[in-house]
Amino acid sequence: MEIVIFIAGVILGAIVAFFWMGNKNKTNDDLLSKSHQAVEERKNAAKENILEHIKEKGTVNNDDVESLLGVSDATATRYLQELEQEGKIIQEGETRGVVYRIKIGSVI
């Protein structure tokens, strides 16, 4: 009789653990999704700040974006490249003295 109770306890424990782990993974997935969404929202806000700066000043360069947003050179470059790929800004120049302007005809 004791062995039957022991086996029933093991089976019940395994069932509880299975469902608990399934809910835990769902919770982790929800948290990860919310985290990705928050990062995307911050990135979009940063890019909007860049566009507003260009509207006010006429142009922007990488150093301006670094100072404006308090980000690294790589992050500033990535934001500018994304805005260019989205067709919102255009790059003028190739190496030194590169600036970005609002692309004529772009809807911002």
DSSP file (Angstrom, degrees, kcal/mol; ACC not computed):
  #  RESIDUE AA STRUCTURE BP1 BP2  ACC     N-H-->O    O-->H-N    N-H-->O    O-->H-N    TCO  KAPPA ALPHA  PHI   PSI    X-CA   Y-CA   Z-CA
    1    1 A M     >        0   0    0      0, 0.0     4,-1.9     0, 0.0     5,-0.2   0.000 360.0 360.0 360.0 -39.8    0.0    0.0    0.0
    2    2 A E  H  >  +     0   0    0      1,-0.2     4,-2.5     2,-0.2     5,-0.1   0.875 360.0  53.8 -63.3 -36.6    2.8    2.4    0.8
    3    3 A I  H  > S+     0   0    0      2,-0.2     4,-2.6     1,-0.2    -1,-0.2   0.869 106.4  52.0 -66.3 -36.3    4.4    1.8   -2.6
    4    4 A V  H  > S+     0   0    0      2,-0.2     4,-2.5     1,-0.2    -1,-0.2   0.904 111.2  47.0 -65.6 -42.6    1.1    2.7   -4.3
    5    5 A I  H  X S+     0   0    0     -4,-1.9     4,-2.3     2,-0.2    -2,-0.2   0.910 112.4  50.5 -65.0 -42.1    0.9    6.0   -2.3
    6    6 A F  H  X S+     0   0    0     -4,-2.5     4,-2.2     2,-0.2    -2,-0.2   0.939 112.4  45.7 -61.1 -48.0    4.6    6.7   -3.1
    7    7 A I  H  X S+     0   0    0     -4,-2.6     4,-2.6     1,-0.2    -2,-0.2   0.899 112.0  51.7 -63.6 -41.6    4.0    6.1   -6.9
    8    8 A A  H  X S+     0   0    0     -4,-2.5     4,-2.7     1,-0.2    -1,-0.2   0.894 110.0  50.3 -62.3 -39.3    0.9    8.2   -6.9
    9    9 A G  H  X S+     0   0    0     -4,-2.3     4,-2.5     2,-0.2    -2,-0.2   0.892 110.4  49.0 -65.4 -40.5    2.8   11.0   -5.2
   10   10 A V  H  X S+     0   0    0     -4,-2.2     4,-2.4     2,-0.2    -2,-0.2   0.925 113.4  46.6 -64.9 -44.8    5.6   10.9   -7.8
   11   11 A I  H  X S+     0   0    0     -4,-2.6     4,-2.2     2,-0.2    -2,-0.2   0.931 113.6  48.0 -63.7 -45.7    3.1   10.9  -10.6
   12   12 A L  H  X S+     0   0    0     -4,-2.7     4,-2.5     1,-0.2    -2,-0.2   0.907 111.8  50.7 -62.1 -41.6    1.2   13.8   -9.1
   13   13 A G  H  X S+     0   0    0     -4,-2.5     4,-2.5     1,-0.2    -1,-0.2   0.897 109.4  50.6 -62.0 -41.0    4.4   15.7   -8.5
   14   14 A A  H  X S+     0   0    0     -4,-2.4     4,-2.3     2,-0.2    -1,-0.2   0.895 110.5  49.4 -65.1 -39.9    5.5   15.2  -12.1
   15   15 A I  H  X S+     0   0    0     -4,-2.2     4,-2.2     2,-0.2     5,-0.2   0.934 112.2  47.3 -64.7 -46.6    2.1   16.5  -13.3
   16   16 A V  H  X S+     0   0    0     -4,-2.5     4,-2.5     1,-0.2    -2,-0.2   0.926 113.1  49.0 -61.3 -44.8    2.3   19.6  -11.1
   17   17 A A  H  X S+     0   0    0     -4,-2.5     4,-2.5     1,-0.2     5,-0.2   0.894 108.9  53.8 -62.5 -40.1    5.9   20.3  -12.2
   18   18 A F  H  X S+     0   0    0     -4,-2.3     4,-1.9     1,-0.2    -1,-0.2   0.940 113.2  41.2 -60.3 -48.8    5.0   19.9  -15.9
   19   19 A F  H  X S+     0   0    0     -4,-2.2     4,-2.0     2,-0.2    -1,-0.2   0.870 113.5  53.6 -69.4 -36.2    2.2   22.5  -15.7
   20   20 A W  H  X S+     0   0    0     -4,-2.5     4,-2.1    -5,-0.2    -2,-0.2   0.921 109.8  47.6 -64.3 -43.4    4.2   24.8  -13.5
   21   21 A M  H  X S+     0   0    0     -4,-2.5     4,-2.4     1,-0.2    -1,-0.2   0.883 109.3  54.3 -66.2 -37.6    7.1   24.8  -16.0
   22   22 A G  H  X S+     0   0    0     -4,-1.9     4,-1.7    -5,-0.2    -1,-0.2   0.913 111.3  44.5 -62.1 -42.7    4.7   25.4  -18.9
   23   23 A N  H  X S+     0   0    0     -4,-2.0     4,-2.3     2,-0.2    -1,-0.2   0.856 110.7  55.0 -68.9 -35.7    3.3   28.5  -17.2
   24   24 A K  H  X S+     0   0    0     -4,-2.1     4,-2.5     2,-0.2    -2,-0.2   0.918 107.7  49.0 -64.7 -42.9    6.8   29.7  -16.2
   25   25 A N  H  X S+     0   0    0     -4,-2.4     4,-2.4     2,-0.2    -1,-0.2   0.885 110.2  51.6 -63.4 -38.3    7.9   29.5  -19.9
   26   26 A K  H  X S+     0   0    0     -4,-1.7     4,-2.3     2,-0.2    -1,-0.2   0.916 109.9  49.2 -64.3 -42.3    4.8   31.5  -20.9
   27   27 A T  H  X S+     0   0    0     -4,-2.3     4,-2.4     2,-0.2    -2,-0.2   0.913 111.3  49.3 -62.5 -43.5    5.6   34.1  -18.3
   28   28 A N  H  X S+     0   0    0     -4,-2.5     4,-2.5     1,-0.2    -2,-0.2   0.894 110.4  50.8 -63.1 -40.1    9.2   34.4  -19.6
   29   29 A D  H  X S+     0   0    0     -4,-2.4     4,-2.4     2,-0.2    -1,-0.2   0.898 110.1  50.0 -63.6 -40.6    7.9   34.7  -23.2
   30   30 A D  H  X S+     0   0    0     -4,-2.3     4,-2.4     2,-0.2    -2,-0.2   0.922 111.8  47.7 -63.2 -44.4    5.6   37.5  -22.1
   31   31 A L  H  X S+     0   0    0     -4,-2.4     4,-2.3     2,-0.2    -2,-0.2   0.903 112.2  49.4 -63.8 -41.3    8.4   39.3  -20.3
   32   32 A L  H  X S+     0   0    0     -4,-2.5     4,-2.5     2,-0.2    -1,-0.2   0.908 110.9  50.0 -64.4 -42.0   10.7   38.9  -23.3
   33   33 A S  H  X S+     0   0    0     -4,-2.4     4,-2.2     1,-0.2    -2,-0.2   0.916 111.6  48.0 -63.2 -43.6    8.0   40.2  -25.6
   34   34 A K  H  X S+     0   0    0     -4,-2.4     4,-2.3     2,-0.2    -1,-0.2   0.875 110.8  52.2 -64.9 -37.2    7.4   43.2  -23.4
   35   35 A S  H  X S+     0   0    0     -4,-2.3     4,-2.2     2,-0.2    -2,-0.2   0.930 109.9  47.5 -64.6 -45.8   11.1   43.9  -23.2
   36   36 A H  H  X S+     0   0    0     -4,-2.5     4,-2.4     1,-0.2    -2,-0.2   0.890 111.6  51.7 -61.6 -39.7   11.5   43.8  -27.0
   37   37 A Q  H  X S+     0   0    0     -4,-2.2     4,-2.3     2,-0.2    -1,-0.2   0.905 109.0  49.8 -64.9 -41.4    8.5   46.1  -27.3
   38   38 A A  H  X S+     0   0    0     -4,-2.3     4,-2.2     2,-0.2    -2,-0.2   0.899 110.8  49.5 -64.9 -40.6   10.0   48.6  -24.9
   39   39 A V  H  X S+     0   0    0     -4,-2.2     4,-2.4     1,-0.2    -2,-0.2   0.925 111.2  49.5 -63.1 -44.3   13.3   48.6  -26.7
   40   40 A E  H  X S+     0   0    0     -4,-2.4     4,-2.5     1,-0.2    -2,-0.2   0.891 110.1  50.8 -62.9 -40.1   11.5   49.2  -30.0
   41   41 A E  H  X S+     0   0    0     -4,-2.3     4,-2.2     2,-0.2    -1,-0.2   0.905 110.9  48.3 -65.0 -41.6    9.5   52.1  -28.5
   42   42 A R  H  X S+     0   0    0     -4,-2.2     4,-2.3     2,-0.2    -2,-0.2   0.900 112.0  50.0 -64.7 -40.3   12.7   53.7  -27.2
   43   43 A K  H  X S+     0   0    0     -4,-2.4     4,-2.4     2,-0.2    -2,-0.2   0.923 110.9  48.5 -65.1 -43.9   14.4   53.3  -30.5
   44   44 A N  H  X S+     0   0    0     -4,-2.5     4,-2.1     1,-0.2    -1,-0.2   0.891 111.0  50.7 -63.4 -39.4   11.5   54.9  -32.4
   45   45 A A  H  X S+     0   0    0     -4,-2.2     4,-2.1     2,-0.2    -1,-0.2   0.903 109.8  50.8 -64.0 -40.6   11.4   57.8  -29.9
   46   46 A A  H  X S+     0   0    0     -4,-2.3     4,-1.9     1,-0.2    -2,-0.2   0.913 110.0  49.3 -63.0 -42.9   15.1   58.3  -30.5
   47   47 A K  H  X S+     0   0    0     -4,-2.4     4,-2.2     1,-0.2    -1,-0.2   0.862 108.9  52.8 -67.0 -34.6   14.7   58.3  -34.3
   48   48 A E  H  X S+     0   0    0     -4,-2.1     4,-2.5     2,-0.2    -1,-0.2   0.889 107.0  53.2 -65.1 -38.6   11.8   60.8  -33.9
   49   49 A N  H  X S+     0   0    0     -4,-2.1     4,-2.2     2,-0.2    -2,-0.2   0.894 108.0  50.8 -61.8 -39.6   14.1   63.1  -31.9
   50   50 A I  H  X S+     0   0    0     -4,-1.9     4,-2.4     2,-0.2    -2,-0.2   0.936 110.1  48.9 -62.8 -46.4   16.7   62.9  -34.7
   51   51 A L  H  X S+     0   0    0     -4,-2.2     4,-2.4     1,-0.2    -2,-0.2   0.900 110.7  50.4 -61.9 -41.4   14.1   63.9  -37.2
   52   52 A E  H  X S+     0   0    0     -4,-2.5     4,-2.0     2,-0.2    -1,-0.2   0.903 109.7  51.5 -62.7 -40.6   12.9   66.8  -35.1
   53   53 A H  H  X S+     0   0    0     -4,-2.2     4,-2.9     1,-0.2     5,-0.3   0.912 109.8  48.9 -62.3 -43.1   16.5   68.0  -34.7
   54   54 A I  H  X S+     0   0    0     -4,-2.4     4,-3.0     1,-0.2    -1,-0.2   0.908 109.1  53.1 -64.0 -40.7   17.0   67.8  -38.5
   55   55 A K  H  < S+     0   0    0     -4,-2.4    -1,-0.2     1,-0.2    -2,-0.2   0.895 115.5  41.1 -60.5 -39.4   13.8   69.8  -39.0
   56   56 A E  H  < S+     0   0    0     -4,-2.0    -2,-0.2    -5,-0.1    -1,-0.2   0.907 129.0  26.8 -74.5 -43.3   15.0   72.5  -36.6
   57   57 A K  H  < S-     0   0    0     -4,-2.9    -3,-0.2    -5,-0.2    -2,-0.2   0.649  95.5-127.5 -99.8 -18.4   18.7   72.7  -37.8
   58   58 A G  S  < S+     0   0    0     -4,-3.0    44,-0.4    -5,-0.3     2,-0.3  -0.136  82.9  30.3  96.7 -39.1   18.4   71.5  -41.4
   59   59 A T        -     0   0    0     -6,-0.2     2,-0.3    42,-0.1    42,-0.2  -0.928  61.1-161.6-143.4 168.4   21.1   68.8  -41.1
   60   60 A V  B     -A  100   0A   0     40,-1.3    40,-2.5    -2,-0.3     2,-0.3  -0.986   5.0-161.1-148.0 148.8   22.5   66.4  -38.5
   61   61 A N     >  -     0   0    0     -2,-0.3     4,-1.9    38,-0.2     5,-0.2  -0.757  40.5 -94.9-122.7 177.0   25.7   64.5  -38.3
   62   62 A N  H  > S+     0   0    0     36,-0.4     4,-2.4    -2,-0.3     5,-0.2   0.894 123.4  52.5 -59.4 -43.2   26.8   61.4  -36.3
   63   63 A D  H  > S+     0   0    0      1,-0.2     4,-2.3     2,-0.2    -1,-0.2   0.880 106.7  54.3 -62.1 -38.1   28.3   63.6  -33.5
   64   64 A D  H  > S+     0   0    0      1,-0.2     4,-3.1     2,-0.2    -1,-0.2   0.923 109.2  47.6 -59.7 -44.5   25.1   65.6  -33.2
   65   65 A V  H  X S+     0   0    0     -4,-1.9     4,-2.5     2,-0.2     6,-0.4   0.902 109.4  53.3 -66.0 -41.5   23.1   62.4  -32.7
   66   66 A E  H  X>S+     0   0    0     -4,-2.4     4,-1.8     1,-0.2     5,-1.0   0.939 115.7  40.0 -57.1 -47.6   25.6   61.1  -30.1
   67   67 A S  H  <5S+     0   0    0     -4,-2.3    -2,-0.2     2,-0.2    -1,-0.2   0.915 114.9  52.0 -68.8 -44.0   25.3   64.3  -28.1
   68   68 A L  H  <5S+     0   0    0     -4,-3.1    -2,-0.2    -5,-0.2    -1,-0.2   0.901 125.5  23.6 -59.6 -44.3   21.5   64.7  -28.6
   69   69 A L  H  <5S-     0   0    0     -4,-2.5    -1,-0.2    -5,-0.2    -2,-0.2   0.587  98.8-123.4-102.4 -13.0   20.7   61.1  -27.5
   70   70 A G  T  <5 +     0   0    0     -4,-1.8     2,-0.2    -5,-0.4    -3,-0.2   0.906  65.3 136.7  68.6  40.8   23.7   60.3  -25.3
   71   71 A V      < -     0   0    0     -5,-1.0    -1,-0.2    -6,-0.4    -2,-0.1  -0.669  56.5 -92.2-116.3 170.6   24.4   57.2  -27.3
   72   72 A S     >  -     0   0    0     -2,-0.2     4,-2.5     1,-0.1     5,-0.2  -0.249  38.3-105.6 -75.1 167.2   27.6   55.6  -28.7
   73   73 A D  H  > S+     0   0    0      1,-0.2     4,-2.5     2,-0.2     5,-0.2   0.903 121.6  51.7 -58.4 -43.3   29.0   56.2  -32.2
   74   74 A A  H  > S+     0   0    0      2,-0.2     4,-2.3     1,-0.2    -1,-0.2   0.896 110.4  47.3 -64.7 -40.6   27.7   52.8  -33.3
   75   75 A T  H  > S+     0   0    0      2,-0.2     4,-2.5     1,-0.2    -1,-0.2   0.915 111.7  50.3 -68.0 -42.4   24.2   53.4  -32.1
   76   76 A A  H  X S+     0   0    0     -4,-2.5     4,-2.3     1,-0.2    -2,-0.2   0.927 111.8  48.7 -59.5 -45.1   24.1   56.9  -33.7
   77   77 A T  H  X S+     0   0    0     -4,-2.5     4,-2.6     1,-0.2    -2,-0.2   0.916 110.6  50.7 -60.9 -44.3   25.2   55.3  -37.0
   78   78 A R  H  X S+     0   0    0     -4,-2.3     4,-2.5     2,-0.2    -2,-0.2   0.917 110.1  49.2 -62.7 -44.2   22.6   52.6  -36.8
   79   79 A Y  H  X S+     0   0    0     -4,-2.5     4,-2.4     1,-0.2    -1,-0.2   0.929 112.8  47.5 -61.1 -44.8   19.8   55.0  -36.1
   80   80 A L  H  X S+     0   0    0     -4,-2.3     4,-2.1     1,-0.2    -2,-0.2   0.902 112.1  49.8 -64.3 -40.7   20.9   57.2  -39.1
   81   81 A Q  H  X S+     0   0    0     -4,-2.6     4,-2.7     2,-0.2    -1,-0.2   0.902 110.5  50.2 -64.3 -40.4   21.2   54.2  -41.3
   82   82 A E  H  X S+     0   0    0     -4,-2.5     4,-2.1     2,-0.2    -2,-0.2   0.921 110.5  48.9 -64.5 -43.2   17.7   53.0  -40.3
   83   83 A L  H  <>S+     0   0    0     -4,-2.4     5,-2.4     1,-0.2     6,-1.0   0.879 112.4  49.3 -63.5 -36.5   16.2   56.4  -41.0
   84   84 A E  H ><5S+     0   0    0     -4,-2.1     3,-1.4     4,-0.2    -2,-0.2   0.921 110.8  48.9 -67.6 -43.4   18.0   56.4  -44.4
   85   85 A Q  H 3<5S+     0   0    0     -4,-2.7    -2,-0.2     1,-0.3    -1,-0.2   0.822 106.7  56.9 -65.3 -30.6   16.7   52.9  -45.2
   86   86 A E  T 3<5S-     0   0    0     -4,-2.1    -1,-0.3    -5,-0.2    -2,-0.2   0.528 116.4-118.1 -77.2  -5.1   13.2   54.0  -44.2
   87   87 A G  T < 5S+     0   0    0     -3,-1.4    -3,-0.2    -4,-0.2    -2,-0.1   0.693  84.1 114.4  78.9  19.5   13.5   56.7  -46.8
   88   88 A K  S   <S+     0   0    0     -5,-2.4    15,-2.3    -6,-0.2     2,-0.3   0.765  76.7  22.2 -93.6 -28.5   13.1   59.6  -44.3
   89   89 A I  E     -B  102   0A   0     -6,-1.0     2,-0.4    13,-0.3    13,-0.2  -0.901  65.8-142.6-134.0 163.1   16.6   61.1  -44.6
   90   90 A I  E     -B  101   0A   0     11,-2.5    11,-2.1    -2,-0.3     2,-0.4  -0.963  17.7-126.7-126.5 148.6   19.4   61.2  -47.2
   91   91 A Q  E     -B  100   0A   0     -2,-0.4     2,-0.5     9,-0.2     9,-0.2  -0.756  16.8-161.4 -92.0 135.7   23.1   61.2  -46.6
   92   92 A E  E     +B   99   0A   0      7,-3.2     7,-2.1    -2,-0.4     2,-0.1  -0.981  60.9  16.2-118.5 121.3   25.2   63.9  -48.2
   93   93 A G        -     0   0    0     -2,-0.5     4,-0.1     5,-0.2     5,-0.1  -0.250  66.6-124.9 102.3 165.4   28.9   63.1  -48.4
   94   94 A E  S    S-     0   0    0      2,-0.3     3,-0.1    -2,-0.1    -1,-0.1   0.725  82.5  -5.1-119.0 -36.6   30.8   59.8  -48.2
   95   95 A T  S >  S+     0   0    0      1,-0.5     3,-0.9     2,-0.0     2,-0.2   0.388 117.7  24.1-126.5 -98.9   33.5   60.1  -45.5
   96   96 A R  T 3  S+     0   0    0      1,-0.2    -1,-0.5     2,-0.0    -2,-0.3  -0.483 121.8  23.1 -76.0 145.3   34.4   63.2  -43.6
   97   97 A G  T 3  S+     0   0    0      1,-0.2    -1,-0.2    -2,-0.2     2,-0.2   0.715  79.9 168.2  76.1  20.6   31.8   65.9  -43.2
   98   98 A V    <   +     0   0    0     -3,-0.9   -36,-0.4    -5,-0.1     2,-0.3  -0.489   7.2 177.4 -68.8 131.8   28.8   63.5  -43.8
   99   99 A V  E     - B   0  92A   0     -7,-2.1    -7,-3.2    -2,-0.2     2,-0.4  -0.906  19.9-137.9-130.4 163.0   25.5   65.1  -43.0
  100  100 A Y  E     -AB  60  91A   0    -40,-2.5   -40,-1.3    -2,-0.3     2,-0.3  -0.963  18.1-175.5-124.4 139.8   21.9   64.0  -43.2
  101  101 A R  E     - B   0  90A   0    -11,-2.1   -11,-2.5    -2,-0.4     2,-0.2  -0.859  39.5 -86.4-126.3 161.4   18.9   65.9  -44.4
  102  102 A I  E     - B   0  89A   0    -44,-0.4     2,-0.4    -2,-0.3   -13,-0.3  -0.516  51.4-114.2 -64.3 134.5   15.2   65.2  -44.6
  103  103 A K    >   -     0   0    0    -15,-2.3     3,-2.2    -2,-0.2     2,-0.1  -0.601  31.5-113.5 -74.8 126.9   14.5   63.5  -47.8
  104  104 A I  T 3  S+     0   0    0     -2,-0.4     3,-0.1     1,-0.3    -1,-0.1  -0.394 101.6  18.8 -62.0 130.3   12.4   65.7  -50.1
  105  105 A G  T 3  S+     0   0    0      1,-0.3    -1,-0.3    -2,-0.1     2,-0.2   0.354  91.1 133.3  90.3  -5.7    9.0   64.1  -50.6
  106  106 A S    <   -     0   0    0     -3,-2.2     2,-0.7   -18,-0.1    -1,-0.3  -0.548  56.9-127.5 -79.2 145.9    9.3   61.8  -47.5
  107  107 A V              0   0    0     -2,-0.2    -1,-0.1     1,-0.2    -3,-0.0  -0.825 360.0 360.0 -94.9 114.7    6.2   61.8  -45.3
  108  108 A I              0   0    0     -2,-0.7    -1,-0.2   -57,-0.0   -20,-0.0   0.376 360.0 360.0-121.6 360.0    7.3   62.5  -41.7
